[in-house]
Amino acid sequence: MKKYLFSLGFILILFSCKDDKKTLQAGEIVTSADFVAFYPEVNLPFSVADTTLLKKQNDSMLLELNTFSQFIPDSIWRKDFGKASPKVYALGRAVEKEKENYLFTALVAGSKRAAYLACFSKDNKFLQAMTLVRTGFDNYSSAYGMLDKKFQITTYRDTKKTGGDLIYKRNVYFYDRNGDNFTLIVTEPNEDIIQDVFNPIDTLAANNKFSGDYVQNDRNFVSVRDGKNASEIIFFVHFEKNGGKCNGELKGNARFISPTVAQFVKSDNPCSVEFTFSGSKVTMKEKGGCGSYRDIQCFFSGSYFKKKASTSKGKEKVK
C-alpha cells in the first residue's frame, strides 16, 4: 500500500512539474516566441473599454518596459506617453489559425492609460500595431476597442457636445497581410476621419465618380477632388509609415490615361505617381522618384478604401 501511495505521489509530482513548465514568467522571456506565449489566450470577441483601463491590472501579467520594447517598437506608444515610462500589462492573445497572433496590451502612466493591439506572424515576427482605446488623453464620454470572431477590429468613441448632442465615431479595420497594414473598411459618422492633418483640398467640389476620401486610417489617406474637366482630378496624399518614422505628402493634378488610371507627372523633377481606381478602392503606385516629397525609406504606394460620405453632407447637397 505504501509503495502504491509513493508511486501515485511521484506521478502527481511529475504532472505538477509538467504544468509548471507551461507557465512562462515575465522574467523568463528571451525570444519573440516567449513573448507571444506569455500573453494568455482569450476567446473572441474580446474588447477593451476605457473603464477596463481604469481598473487595477493583474500584477502577474506585468512586463518590463524594456522587454516589451524589444518586441514591439516604442514608437507605437511614445506618441501617446512621450518620455514617460508606463507600466505594461499583457491582457490577452487571440490566434487566427495558421495565420496571425493578435496581442492586447495595456500601458499605464498615472491617469494616462492606453490599450494597443499588436499583430505577430505565425512564426512570431512583429508585423504591425495600433491604438485600440485611450483614456486620460481626450474628453470622450466613452470608448472601446474590440477584435471580433472575423478578426475585424473596431474602435469606438463618443462624446457629448454643448446642448447635449451625442456624436460618435466607429471605425472597423482588418489586418491586410498583403499590404502589411491595418486597413480601414468601415467608418461611421459623424466626426471627420482625417484628424489633425490639414487637407488643403478638403472643401473643393467632389461630385465626379472617383472624387472622395480614400483611407487606410486617420494618418494615411488619399483625397480626390474634381478637376477642371472630366479627364483630370485634383489629389492630396498624406501618409505616415513605420510608426511615423517615414512620412510623405503630395498635392497635384493627375490626368486620366485610361478610364480608371490617372497619372501625375511633375514637370520640373522625375516624380510620377499613378492612381488606379477599382470599385471603392484606389491603388497608388510611385512610378518616378518622388524623394522630394517623402522620407527616403518609403514610397507613395498602397491601396486605400473610399470613405462613405456622411449623412449630414448629403443633406446639405440636397438643399
C-alpha positions, 0 to 999 in steps of 0.5 A: 500500500505504501509503495502504491501511495509513493508511486501515485505521489511521484506521478502527481509530482511529475504532472505538477512539474509538467504544468509548471513548465507551461507557465512562462514568467515575465522574467523568463522571456528571451525570444519573440516566441516567449513573448507571444506565449506569455500573453494568455489566450482569450476567446473572441470577441474580446474588447477593451473599454476605457473603464477596463483601463481604469481598473487595477491590472493583474500584477502577474501579467506585468512586463518590463518596459524594456522587454516589451520594447524589444518586441514591439517598437516604442514608437507605437506608444511614445506618441501617446506617453512621450518620455514617460515610462508606463507600466505594461500589462499583457491582457490577452492573445487571440490566434487566427489559425495558421495565420496571425497572433493578435496581442492586447496590451495595456500601458499605464502612466498615472491617469494616462492609460492606453490599450494597443493591439499588436499583430505577430506572424505565425512564426512570431515576427512583429508585423504591425500595431495600433491604438485600440482605446485611450483614456486620460488623453481626450474628453470622450464620454466613452470608448472601446476597442474590440477584435471580433470572431472575423478578426475585424477590429473596431474602435469606438468613441463618443462624446457629448457636445454643448446642448447635449448632442451625442456624436460618435465615431466607429471605425472597423479595420482588418489586418491586410497581410498583403499590404502589411497594414491595418486597413480601414473598411468601415467608418461611421459618422459623424466626426471627420476621419482625417484628424489633425492633418490639414487637407488643403483640398478638403472643401473643393467640389467632389461630385465626379465618380472617383472624387472622395476620401480614400483611407487606410486610417486617420494618418494615411489617406488619399483625397480626390477632388474634381478637376477642371474637366472630366479627364483630370482630378485634383489629389492630396496624399498624406501618409505616415509609415513605420510608426511615423518614422517615414512620412510623405505628402503630395498635392497635384493634378493627375490626368486620366490615361485610361478610364480608371488610371490617372497619372501625375507627372511633375514637370520640373523633377522625375516624380510620377505617381499613378492612381488606379481606381477599382470599385471603392478602392484606389491603388497608388503606385510611385512610378518616378522618384518622388524623394522630394516629397517623402522620407527616403525609406518609403514610397507613395504606394498602397491601396486605400478604401473610399470613405462613405460620405456622411449623412449630414453632407448629403443633406446639405447637397440636397438643399 
